[in-house]
Amino acid sequence: MFRILVAEDNPSTQELICEILKNNGFDPLPAKDGEEALELMEKLHVDLLIVDVMMPNVDGYELTSQIRDSWEDFPILMLSAKHEPEDKRSGFLAGTDDYMTKPFDEGELVLRIRALLRRAKIARERELQVGEVLLNYDALSVTRDGQSVALPPKEFYLLFKLLSYPGVIFTRLQLMDEIWGLETETDDRSVNVHICHLRERFGDYPEFDICTVRGLGYKAEVHA
């Protein structure tokens, strides 16, 4: 059973989140603020953190930043009433993996938690298996039927990202920020070019397709 630390200073919201987690097979561990959350993480094994932004003592941004300094691949979901673009940007710059705003949908919360846990497992093992296709993060390679292809870094990271979250739509800006970096001077046409290269390489693979979602961005459809 996955243990999920819930750092939330509002008792009713904390109780609600913990109840949702219990009902979906998780083991919730409550913390009233960031300070208590850090103490619990030093004593107990935790698989994922759900963190509020506005908390006393150590707020969500500082807690996330401190955790990220020590645990590079630890999955963090920021859950906040702060919903402006700059708030989300601050969360991602602090090191969160995902950001949801309150009030939240219970089903979406569970889906995002499961996606983050799956991504953390992939990060630890450095490999992603999609049917007969194996992506090796360290070698930047894609292997199928004993044939291995080494990809340029940006192409591999883009493919790895999309296949890690099958069915999830990513905007060009999201992909640019994560793969090229927030401060890049490259425009989003680079995403289009790299998507075209990936389709040329893997268009005949039956395990997955890279789909354009008109007006939004891209997603991977997995058939394995």
Backbone bond lengths (Angstrom), bond angles and torsions (degrees), N, CA, C in turn:
res aa  C-N    CA-C-N  psi(-1)  N-CA   C-N-CA  omega(-1)  CA-C   N-CA-C  phi
1 M - - - 1.458 - - 1.534 109.22 -
2 F 1.330 116.59 130.80 1.468 120.87 179.90 1.531 109.82 -75.61
3 R 1.331 115.79 132.85 1.465 121.13 176.13 1.520 108.84 -95.68
4 I 1.319 115.78 125.01 1.458 121.52 -176.77 1.525 109.49 -118.02
5 L 1.316 116.25 121.16 1.460 123.14 178.92 1.533 108.62 -83.28
6 V 1.332 116.07 127.75 1.467 121.80 -179.15 1.527 108.51 -113.87
7 A 1.332 116.72 102.35 1.463 122.19 179.14 1.526 108.03 -94.74
8 E 1.314 116.17 100.96 1.465 122.59 -173.83 1.523 108.71 -150.49
9 D 1.350 117.37 125.13 1.459 120.14 -175.99 1.519 113.65 -87.84
10 N 1.318 118.27 -11.50 1.460 120.97 177.21 1.531 109.00 -87.90
11 P 1.340 118.51 113.72 1.463 120.69 -173.72 1.527 114.12 -58.06
12 S 1.325 118.24 -40.81 1.466 120.24 -177.93 1.515 111.55 -69.23
13 T 1.337 116.32 -40.08 1.469 119.63 177.99 1.524 110.38 -67.29
14 Q 1.329 116.45 -41.39 1.461 120.32 177.91 1.530 110.80 -61.22
15 E 1.322 116.45 -43.89 1.467 120.53 179.62 1.524 110.76 -62.55
16 L 1.334 116.93 -41.90 1.466 121.21 179.52 1.521 110.93 -61.83
17 I 1.329 117.16 -47.75 1.465 120.88 -178.67 1.526 110.38 -62.43
18 C 1.319 116.41 -43.98 1.473 119.87 -179.66 1.524 111.13 -62.88
19 E 1.326 117.02 -38.21 1.463 120.37 178.91 1.526 110.88 -66.33
20 I 1.333 116.96 -41.45 1.471 120.99 176.81 1.528 110.01 -60.07
21 L 1.320 116.16 -44.27 1.463 120.65 -179.37 1.526 111.15 -62.60
22 K 1.336 116.82 -45.62 1.467 120.50 178.75 1.519 111.07 -59.18
23 N 1.329 116.31 -43.49 1.462 120.97 -177.16 1.526 112.62 -66.93
24 N 1.332 116.13 -17.08 1.467 120.00 -179.21 1.527 112.22 -111.22
25 G 1.321 116.71 19.44 1.453 120.13 171.25 1.508 116.22 85.75
26 F 1.353 117.77 14.29 1.453 120.88 177.99 1.525 110.32 -101.92
27 D 1.329 115.78 163.34 1.458 122.54 178.73 1.528 107.99 -108.65
28 P 1.351 118.01 99.24 1.473 119.74 -177.17 1.518 112.31 -78.90
29 L 1.331 114.95 143.87 1.459 122.09 177.91 1.530 107.29 -128.33
30 P 1.327 119.03 105.38 1.466 120.79 -174.91 1.519 113.43 -80.11
31 A 1.341 114.88 146.82 1.470 122.09 172.93 1.529 107.26 -140.11
32 K 1.330 116.82 136.55 1.464 120.37 -173.64 1.528 112.87 -81.08
33 D 1.327 117.77 -15.27 1.463 121.13 178.22 1.528 109.53 -163.59
34 G 1.329 116.10 178.31 1.452 120.16 -177.79 1.511 113.83 -65.84
35 E 1.318 116.62 -32.33 1.462 120.51 179.88 1.528 110.89 -63.60
36 E 1.335 116.04 -46.68 1.462 119.81 178.76 1.523 110.59 -66.84
37 A 1.324 117.06 -36.06 1.463 120.38 179.03 1.525 111.07 -60.69
38 L 1.337 117.43 -43.41 1.457 120.96 178.89 1.528 111.23 -63.26
39 E 1.337 116.44 -40.15 1.467 120.21 178.97 1.526 110.79 -62.94
40 L 1.335 117.05 -41.82 1.457 120.94 -179.46 1.528 111.17 -66.99
41 M 1.332 116.91 -37.95 1.455 120.24 -179.33 1.520 112.31 -67.19
42 E 1.327 116.46 -28.52 1.465 120.01 177.92 1.522 111.98 -75.40
43 K 1.355 117.08 -21.40 1.466 121.05 -176.27 1.529 113.10 -101.56
44 L 1.337 117.01 -32.44 1.459 121.29 -169.68 1.522 111.64 -124.74
45 H 1.332 115.83 154.34 1.464 120.08 173.07 1.525 109.13 -76.58
46 V 1.319 116.08 129.66 1.466 122.47 178.71 1.523 107.93 -129.25
47 D 1.337 117.09 138.85 1.466 121.41 -177.68 1.516 113.33 -96.18
48 L 1.347 117.47 -25.62 1.467 120.33 -176.83 1.514 108.47 -160.45
49 L 1.334 116.38 150.31 1.455 122.46 178.06 1.520 110.17 -117.13
50 I 1.342 115.63 129.88 1.470 122.19 166.00 1.516 105.95 -105.37
51 V 1.326 117.32 123.09 1.466 119.43 -172.13 1.526 110.91 -131.17
52 D 1.342 115.01 132.70 1.456 121.94 171.59 1.526 108.35 -79.42
53 V 1.320 116.94 155.83 1.464 119.94 179.80 1.524 110.97 -83.44
54 M 1.331 115.91 -51.58 1.469 120.20 -172.56 1.524 110.23 -90.38
55 M 1.341 115.61 95.02 1.465 122.48 179.09 1.522 109.55 -134.07
56 P 1.332 117.76 152.06 1.467 120.21 176.97 1.523 111.51 -72.79
57 N 1.321 115.22 166.43 1.466 124.19 176.81 1.524 111.82 66.67
58 V 1.319 118.37 -77.26 1.470 122.37 176.35 1.513 107.23 -122.53
59 D 1.343 117.59 113.65 1.462 119.56 -176.78 1.530 110.98 -78.96
60 G 1.338 115.77 177.37 1.458 120.17 -174.70 1.514 114.32 -64.41
61 Y 1.328 117.11 -36.94 1.461 119.94 178.88 1.531 110.86 -64.12
62 E 1.343 115.69 -46.81 1.465 119.98 -178.35 1.517 111.01 -67.24
63 L 1.339 116.73 -40.98 1.462 120.28 178.08 1.521 110.62 -60.45
64 T 1.320 116.36 -46.23 1.463 120.61 179.60 1.514 111.39 -61.21
65 S 1.324 116.50 -44.34 1.461 121.00 -179.97 1.524 111.57 -62.22
66 Q 1.328 117.38 -42.23 1.465 120.37 -179.47 1.529 111.11 -66.79
67 I 1.324 116.21 -41.72 1.464 119.36 178.62 1.517 110.83 -64.48
68 R 1.314 116.05 -42.12 1.465 119.45 -177.73 1.522 111.48 -64.52
69 D 1.320 117.82 -30.42 1.468 120.71 177.93 1.527 111.58 -64.65
70 S 1.335 117.01 -29.67 1.468 120.92 -175.58 1.521 113.51 -103.71
71 W 1.340 117.01 -31.60 1.462 121.48 -176.36 1.524 108.79 -127.21
72 E 1.311 116.14 93.17 1.469 121.46 -172.13 1.530 112.45 -61.70
73 D 1.334 117.38 -40.78 1.461 120.46 -173.48 1.522 113.65 -102.61
74 F 1.329 117.80 9.86 1.465 120.50 -178.33 1.534 109.69 -69.55
75 P 1.347 118.58 128.57 1.469 120.47 -176.07 1.525 113.12 -77.45
76 I 1.331 116.26 131.08 1.461 123.33 -177.96 1.525 109.54 -129.81
77 L 1.324 115.97 130.31 1.466 122.75 175.35 1.519 107.93 -117.64
78 M 1.318 116.85 116.77 1.458 121.33 178.92 1.525 108.39 -90.42
79 L 1.339 115.72 129.82 1.464 122.49 -176.49 1.521 107.04 -125.84
80 S 1.343 117.59 113.53 1.460 119.27 -169.06 1.522 112.38 -147.00
81 A 1.333 115.40 153.47 1.461 121.34 171.86 1.525 111.02 -78.21
82 K 1.316 117.11 -12.22 1.468 121.51 179.37 1.534 108.02 -80.16
83 H 1.335 115.97 116.80 1.464 119.38 -169.95 1.521 114.48 -123.09
84 E 1.324 118.13 5.42 1.464 119.99 178.35 1.534 110.18 -72.81
85 P 1.341 117.93 152.31 1.476 120.55 179.69 1.520 113.44 -53.65
86 E 1.346 117.05 -37.49 1.472 118.53 -179.19 1.529 111.42 -69.14
87 D 1.352 116.81 -28.87 1.460 119.86 176.34 1.521 110.57 -66.24
88 K 1.321 115.60 -45.64 1.461 119.73 179.10 1.530 110.53 -64.76
89 R 1.312 115.51 -40.66 1.469 119.38 178.37 1.534 110.81 -59.63
90 S 1.325 115.93 -42.93 1.471 120.19 178.58 1.520 110.76 -61.84
91 G 1.333 116.17 -38.80 1.459 119.89 178.36 1.509 112.43 -63.55
92 F 1.323 116.39 -45.54 1.463 119.63 -179.46 1.526 111.65 -69.84
93 L 1.328 116.87 -34.88 1.460 119.31 176.57 1.527 110.97 -67.00
94 A 1.328 117.17 -31.56 1.470 120.57 177.25 1.518 111.16 -70.53
95 G 1.350 116.47 -24.11 1.463 118.97 176.02 1.506 116.06 123.60
96 T 1.352 118.45 7.68 1.455 118.79 179.18 1.524 110.66 -68.90
97 D 1.326 116.20 151.27 1.461 121.47 178.28 1.520 111.99 -88.50
98 D 1.333 116.23 -26.70 1.458 120.71 -177.93 1.520 108.10 -151.90
99 Y 1.350 115.76 159.54 1.460 121.04 -175.82 1.519 108.38 -142.41
100 M 1.323 116.93 121.60 1.461 122.71 175.65 1.519 109.52 -120.42
101 T 1.343 115.61 148.04 1.454 119.68 179.08 1.529 110.62 -104.60
102 K 1.328 115.04 151.00 1.462 122.10 175.87 1.528 109.04 -90.71
103 P 1.326 117.24 147.09 1.465 128.17 -5.65 1.527 110.35 -70.14
104 F 1.328 116.75 148.94 1.456 121.05 -174.13 1.522 110.60 -113.66
105 D 1.311 115.07 158.18 1.456 121.66 175.36 1.527 108.58 -87.64
106 E 1.332 117.25 127.90 1.458 121.12 -175.30 1.525 112.17 -60.58
107 G 1.332 116.64 -44.04 1.458 120.58 -179.74 1.514 112.19 -62.95
108 E 1.335 116.40 -41.41 1.466 119.95 179.11 1.522 110.91 -66.04
109 L 1.338 116.65 -38.17 1.464 120.29 178.34 1.522 110.67 -58.90
110 V 1.314 117.20 -46.32 1.465 121.42 -179.26 1.516 110.83 -64.76
111 L 1.339 117.16 -41.66 1.466 120.49 179.58 1.526 111.09 -62.87
112 R 1.322 116.36 -41.15 1.466 119.36 -179.86 1.525 111.43 -68.25
113 I 1.324 116.70 -37.99 1.461 120.01 176.60 1.519 110.49 -60.38
114 R 1.326 116.61 -47.42 1.463 120.24 -179.34 1.528 111.43 -63.80
115 A 1.333 116.88 -36.85 1.463 119.93 177.78 1.523 110.97 -65.28
116 L 1.331 117.55 -41.28 1.466 121.19 179.57 1.521 111.34 -67.12
117 L 1.328 117.24 -38.55 1.467 119.93 177.86 1.525 110.28 -66.00
118 R 1.321 116.78 -39.02 1.465 120.22 177.72 1.525 110.42 -64.99
119 R 1.324 116.24 -41.80 1.465 120.15 179.91 1.530 111.05 -65.12
120 A 1.359 116.44 -38.72 1.469 119.79 178.97 1.520 110.95 -63.62
121 K 1.333 117.00 -39.19 1.459 120.97 177.71 1.531 109.75 -63.07
122 I 1.312 116.39 -43.16 1.466 121.01 178.27 1.529 110.35 -61.53
123 A 1.341 116.54 -42.45 1.463 120.62 -178.78 1.523 111.36 -63.94
124 R 1.346 116.47 -38.46 1.461 119.55 179.50 1.528 111.21 -68.01
125 E 1.324 115.73 -42.91 1.462 119.46 -175.95 1.526 112.59 -84.52
126 R 1.341 116.72 -17.14 1.476 123.12 177.38 1.522 112.22 63.85
127 E 1.335 117.07 20.65 1.465 120.72 177.74 1.518 109.65 -139.65
128 L 1.316 115.66 152.40 1.460 122.10 177.11 1.523 108.24 -134.76
129 Q 1.332 116.13 122.34 1.464 122.03 -179.25 1.523 108.95 -104.26
130 V 1.334 116.18 125.44 1.462 122.46 175.72 1.522 107.12 -127.36
131 G 1.325 116.70 94.92 1.461 119.97 -175.08 1.518 110.39 61.62
132 E 1.327 115.83 -121.62 1.464 120.86 179.26 1.522 112.93 -88.86
133 V 1.323 116.71 1.57 1.464 121.80 -176.72 1.524 109.72 -99.11
134 L 1.330 116.41 130.66 1.454 122.62 178.42 1.525 109.64 -119.79
135 L 1.348 116.53 122.75 1.457 121.60 175.32 1.519 108.53 -102.23
136 N 1.319 117.33 125.36 1.461 123.24 179.14 1.522 108.58 -108.62
137 Y 1.346 114.90 113.87 1.468 120.06 -173.29 1.518 112.32 -66.74
138 D 1.330 117.82 -36.17 1.460 120.34 -176.83 1.521 112.19 -73.38
139 A 1.341 115.82 -36.65 1.464 120.03 -178.93 1.523 112.47 -90.12
140 L 1.342 117.25 -6.75 1.469 122.33 -175.57 1.534 110.53 53.37
141 S 1.331 114.91 41.35 1.467 119.30 -173.37 1.525 111.99 -121.29
142 V 1.325 114.64 153.78 1.455 122.85 174.77 1.530 106.87 -121.88
143 T 1.339 116.67 123.98 1.462 121.26 -175.44 1.529 109.85 -120.60
144 R 1.339 114.97 135.05 1.466 121.20 176.34 1.524 108.42 -152.64
145 D 1.344 116.62 133.78 1.468 122.11 -179.68 1.523 111.93 54.16
146 G 1.332 116.50 36.78 1.458 120.88 177.91 1.513 114.69 78.88
147 Q 1.329 117.39 -3.70 1.462 121.24 179.52 1.523 109.22 -101.57
148 S 1.330 115.92 125.88 1.459 121.41 -177.04 1.527 110.63 -111.99
149 V 1.330 115.54 136.67 1.461 121.97 178.76 1.526 108.31 -122.70
150 A 1.337 116.53 124.99 1.462 121.07 175.81 1.521 108.80 -90.16
151 L 1.326 116.78 129.12 1.459 121.53 -177.00 1.520 111.65 -103.94
152 P 1.330 117.69 153.65 1.462 119.60 167.84 1.529 109.38 -58.50
153 P 1.325 117.92 147.16 1.471 120.36 -173.03 1.524 115.11 -51.38
154 K 1.336 117.87 -49.46 1.471 119.27 -176.20 1.520 111.29 -63.96
155 E 1.320 118.07 -38.21 1.465 120.77 177.55 1.523 110.33 -63.29
156 F 1.331 116.37 -44.52 1.468 118.94 -178.85 1.521 111.08 -64.51
157 Y 1.341 117.48 -46.91 1.464 120.14 -178.45 1.523 111.17 -61.48
158 L 1.315 116.72 -37.39 1.457 121.04 178.58 1.531 110.85 -65.12
159 L 1.332 116.44 -46.33 1.467 120.45 178.92 1.525 110.85 -64.74
160 F 1.326 116.80 -43.38 1.460 121.76 -179.65 1.529 110.46 -60.97
161 K 1.326 116.55 -42.09 1.470 121.25 179.58 1.521 110.73 -62.08
162 L 1.308 117.21 -49.91 1.464 120.87 -176.40 1.530 111.52 -64.46
163 L 1.329 116.85 -42.70 1.464 120.08 -177.73 1.529 112.29 -74.89
164 S 1.322 117.62 -20.44 1.456 120.59 176.72 1.527 111.54 -71.89
165 Y 1.337 115.86 -22.39 1.466 121.37 -178.94 1.525 109.75 -129.01
166 P 1.332 117.87 68.10 1.469 119.69 -177.88 1.522 112.08 -59.77
167 G 1.330 114.96 133.41 1.455 120.68 178.72 1.512 115.06 86.73
168 V 1.337 117.77 -10.50 1.460 121.42 -179.02 1.529 109.41 -88.13
169 I 1.327 116.04 131.45 1.463 120.94 179.94 1.531 109.67 -87.00
170 F 1.334 116.03 128.45 1.459 122.09 175.21 1.522 109.11 -114.65
171 T 1.321 116.34 131.01 1.451 119.56 175.65 1.525 109.73 -73.18
172 R 1.310 116.20 162.22 1.468 119.57 176.92 1.519 110.66 -61.52
173 L 1.347 116.27 -37.10 1.465 119.41 -179.80 1.527 111.05 -65.09
174 Q 1.330 117.40 -41.56 1.466 120.21 177.72 1.526 110.94 -60.27
175 L 1.309 116.73 -44.61 1.459 120.66 -179.46 1.526 111.29 -67.35
176 M 1.333 116.67 -38.55 1.460 119.73 176.99 1.527 110.71 -62.18
177 D 1.335 116.21 -46.50 1.465 120.34 -177.44 1.522 111.32 -61.00
178 E 1.331 117.14 -42.86 1.459 119.86 -174.25 1.522 112.84 -78.65
179 I 1.334 117.57 -38.92 1.465 120.39 -171.21 1.525 112.13 -97.14
180 W 1.323 116.71 -37.19 1.463 119.48 179.93 1.524 111.59 -96.12
181 G 1.342 117.29 -21.94 1.457 120.99 179.49 1.515 111.88 102.68
182 L 1.341 115.20 150.77 1.460 120.65 -176.07 1.519 113.31 -63.72
183 E 1.317 116.66 -29.18 1.461 119.95 -174.01 1.531 113.32 -99.04
184 T 1.313 117.61 10.40 1.453 119.62 -177.35 1.521 111.70 -64.97
185 E 1.319 115.65 148.08 1.458 120.72 176.20 1.529 111.21 -96.53
186 T 1.338 116.49 -1.06 1.455 121.49 177.50 1.526 109.59 -74.26
187 D 1.339 117.91 138.50 1.466 119.03 -179.85 1.523 110.26 -89.17
188 D 1.338 115.38 173.67 1.463 119.50 -171.62 1.527 113.48 -72.53
189 R 1.319 117.80 -4.11 1.465 119.25 174.52 1.526 111.20 -65.98
190 S 1.328 115.86 -23.69 1.472 119.20 176.97 1.521 111.01 -62.05
191 V 1.332 117.29 -34.86 1.461 120.51 177.00 1.521 109.70 -62.00
192 N 1.327 116.39 -45.77 1.471 120.48 179.40 1.520 111.65 -58.48
193 V 1.332 116.09 -43.65 1.467 120.82 -179.01 1.520 110.81 -63.00
194 H 1.331 116.77 -44.94 1.461 120.16 -178.96 1.529 111.72 -68.30
195 I 1.322 117.42 -35.08 1.469 120.63 175.24 1.528 110.08 -62.17
196 C 1.331 117.00 -42.57 1.476 121.30 177.91 1.526 110.87 -60.65
197 H 1.335 116.96 -42.06 1.467 120.55 178.97 1.530 110.76 -63.00
198 L 1.323 116.33 -41.80 1.467 119.73 -179.87 1.527 110.85 -65.50
199 R 1.310 117.15 -39.22 1.467 119.85 178.43 1.521 111.36 -65.96
200 E 1.317 116.75 -36.99 1.465 119.89 177.49 1.527 110.79 -65.09
201 R 1.333 116.42 -38.87 1.473 120.60 -178.03 1.529 112.14 -73.44
202 F 1.333 115.86 -41.05 1.472 119.32 -167.61 1.525 113.63 -121.96
203 G 1.309 116.36 17.98 1.457 119.99 -178.17 1.516 114.07 -63.41
204 D 1.341 117.32 -23.88 1.463 120.06 179.87 1.526 113.02 -96.74
205 Y 1.346 117.65 6.57 1.462 120.70 176.85 1.535 107.98 -78.98
206 P 1.336 118.13 123.35 1.469 119.38 -179.30 1.529 113.68 -75.73
207 E 1.332 117.66 -13.13 1.463 120.53 -174.10 1.530 113.85 -72.46
208 F 1.336 117.24 -28.24 1.467 118.41 -176.43 1.529 111.11 -155.82
209 D 1.325 114.09 159.04 1.459 122.79 172.01 1.524 108.32 -130.05
210 I 1.323 116.42 146.96 1.458 121.39 172.36 1.522 106.97 -103.42
211 C 1.325 115.78 114.67 1.459 121.43 -171.20 1.526 111.47 -107.03
212 T 1.323 115.79 141.79 1.454 121.78 171.36 1.523 108.96 -89.02
213 V 1.310 116.43 129.66 1.463 121.62 174.91 1.525 106.07 -105.31
214 R 1.306 116.11 105.05 1.462 121.48 -169.94 1.530 111.61 -54.67
215 G 1.328 114.48 128.92 1.451 121.07 177.95 1.517 114.66 81.15
216 L 1.344 117.48 -5.65 1.459 120.44 -177.37 1.524 112.65 -120.55
217 G 1.321 116.99 -59.50 1.460 119.15 -177.02 1.508 111.47 164.52
218 Y 1.346 116.71 -130.96 1.461 121.39 -174.33 1.530 110.65 -134.94
219 K 1.331 115.15 156.45 1.458 121.29 172.23 1.515 108.41 -149.69
220 A 1.321 116.02 160.12 1.470 121.82 175.28 1.526 108.65 -104.79
221 E 1.316 115.81 131.95 1.450 121.39 172.55 1.533 107.65 -104.98
222 V 1.320 116.25 121.28 1.467 121.47 -176.87 1.525 109.10 -102.23
223 H 1.344 115.38 132.11 1.463 121.23 -177.54 1.525 111.06 -114.18
224 A 1.323 117.49 3.01 1.470 121.09 -177.01 1.522 110.65 -73.88
